[in-house]
Each structure stands twice: as structure tokens, then as C-alpha cells.
Amino acid sequence: MAVGLISHSRMDEITINIHPDDFATEFIKYVDGRLENSYVFHRNIFKRKIDFKGSVFRFAWNGWNVFNTISNGEIEFESQEDRTYINHKIYFTEVFTISFLFTIIPLTMGGEWPLRLLIFILIWLAYLASYLIGTYRFNSFIAEALIHINLISGYENDKTTDEINDDFADESEDVLG
């Protein structure tokens, strides 16, 4: 039960217009660039997989970034028969740990139990909000990245790759922050 409160995983079938290995390489390169810009320096890249781990207790001074609340995660591409899947798993270990430690405050402070219970509930509601927002933003990031890589990798366009990247960056900054 506790793992469900700390992590989120998802597997989706994806439609791509190039070979899965080439798509995975382009996707992982794109995600790696975003991770580097987000001050996530612990990254391991494999053929069809990227593992990442944020530095301990990152705070929001680098902006409202999709990776701020995520302790570590992995994104992997799998092919089975004629289908390609993207599988990702993210962990919120640090936020959970901080919330758990903050629950000591209402348990040890003086005062009436209704006030202590209210503080306890507010702490866990803050964790739940962080978890839900982080999960939603990460899933949105994955969807936007899939669309972006499909746009630049397989379709014949009148626009150059740099023009597509610039247009996509402007749109994703508006959506993802």
C-alpha cells in the first residue's frame, strides 16, 4: 500500500512513424536535455531506457519545473510483436518523507486534539496535492514529448527541424511552465 502512495507507473501503447530504436534514441535525447535543464544530474542512459535521480531535497528555486517533486524515475520503450509501448515509473520519496516527518509536529505539540488533527490532515492533503499535480504534469510532459518527437522525426514538413523545435518549445512552455 505504501508503494502506491510513493510512486506512479504507467504503460501506454504508442504509434510512431519510424523504427522503435530510432524513436527511443530521439525521445531519450530530448528527455535528457530537459532533465539537464532541470538540474537533474544523475542520469543513466541505455539503448531504450533512461533512469534519473534528482539531487537530494531540491527546492523550487529553479522554477515551477515538472521534475521538482520527483525523486527518481525511469522511462523505457518496449516492443512486442508489431506494437511499441512506453513505460514510465516515477517516485515521490522525498516529498513523502518530508510529509511524514512533518506529521510529528501535530503529534507532539500541545493543544487540543481537533487542532492537532486538522494540522495532521492539512499536511497529508498537501502531500496528496503534490503527488497528483506531479503525476499529472509528468504524464503531460511525456505526451507532449511523444508528439514533439513524432513531429520532428518522421513527417515531411515545409518547416525545418529548428523551426519545429522553436514552435514546440513556445507551446510547451505555455502548457508545462
N, C-alpha and C positions, 0 to 999 in steps of 0.2 A: 504494500500500500504506500509506503513512504517513497518508493521509487517513482510512483505516479505523481507525487507531489513535487518531485525534484526535476523530473525530466519530461521531455516531449519527443515523440518519434512519429515519423510519417513516411509512408511509401506511396509513390504515385507513378502510374504509367505515363510516359511522356511520348509525344510524337515529335520526331526530329527529322530533318531533311538531309542529313549527312551521316556518315558512318559513326556508330556509337563511340568508338575510341577517339575520333577527331572531335566530336561534340564534347565528350568528357574533358579532353585536354583544354579546349577553349573555355568551357564553363569553369573549370578549376582555376585557370589562369585569371579569369575575371573575378572570381570569389577571392582568390589570393590577393589581388590588388585592393579589393575593398577591405579585407582583413588588415592589410598593411596600413592603409589609411586610417583604420580604427584603432591603432595601437595594440593590435593582437599580434605579438611577435613569435609566439610558439606555434609554428605551423609545420606539419609533415605532409608532403605531397607524394602520393603514389600514382600509379597509372590511371586509375579511375576513382580515386578517393582522396579526400583532404581531411585531415584531423587538425583541430585548432584548440588552443587553450589560452584564455586571456590571462594577463598578469593578475596577481592576487589583489583583490579588492580595488578594482578600477572604479573611479568615480566619474561623474558626468561632466568633467571639465573639458572633455573633447567633444562636447555637443551631444545632442539627442541622437545617439548612434544606435543602430539596430543590434550591435553586439555588446552594448554596455551591461545588460543584465545577464548575459550568457557566460557561464563559467568556462565551459568547453563544449565541443561538439564535433560531429563528423558528417560529411556528405559523401555519398557513394553512388556510383552508377552500376547497375546490374543489367545484363541482357539474358533473357531466357527465350528460346525459340526466336520468333521474329519481333519480340517486344523488348522495349527498353524501359527500365524503372530508375527513378531517383529515390534514394532512401536517405533520410537525414535524421539525426538524433542530436538534441541539444539538452544541456544540463543547466540548472539554476542553483547549483550547490551553494555559492557564496551568498546569494540573496536569502536562501532558505536558512543558512547558518546564522546570518545576521538577525533574521526574524526570530529564530529560535532563541538566540541569546537575549534579544530584547524582551522576550516573554518572562525573563527572570525579574524584570523591573516590577510589573504588577503583582507578581507572586511574593515579592519581598518587601514592597513598600507598605507603609502604614495606611490606614484609612478604611473606609467602608468597602465591603465586597462588591457592591454594584459598580462603584467607580473603578475598582481593580479589574473587574470582569469586562467593563467597557474598554479599558485600555488594552487588555489582552485581545479582545475581538478586533479592535482597530489595527493592531499590529499584524494580525493574520489576514485581515482584509487588504492591507497594504501589500503583503506578500502575494496574495491571490491576484490583485490588480497587476503587479509587476509580472507575474507569471503569464497571465492572459494577454497583456499588452506585448510582452516579449515574444510569445508564441505567435501571435497574430502578425507582428512586424517581421519576424523571421520567415514565416510562411509566405508573406507578401514579397519579401526580398527574393526568395527562391523563385517564385512565379515570375517576377519582373526579370530576373537574371536569365531564366529559361527563354522568355520571349526575346530578350536582347540578343542572346547567343544565336537563336534561330534566325533573327533578322540579319545579323552580320555574317553568318556562316554559309547559308545555303541558297538564299534567294538572289536572283539577278535584280539589281536595283539601278536606278539612274543616279542614286547618291553614292558617294564613296563611303568606305568604312568609317573614316573620321567624321564625316557629316552625320552618319547614323549614330555613332557614339556620342557626339555632342548633343543631338536631339534627345537621345535616350537619357543622358546624364541630366539634362534640364528637367525632363519629365519625372525621373525617379527622385530627384531632389525635392520636387514639389510633393510627391507622394510619401516618400520614406523619411524625409528630413535629413 
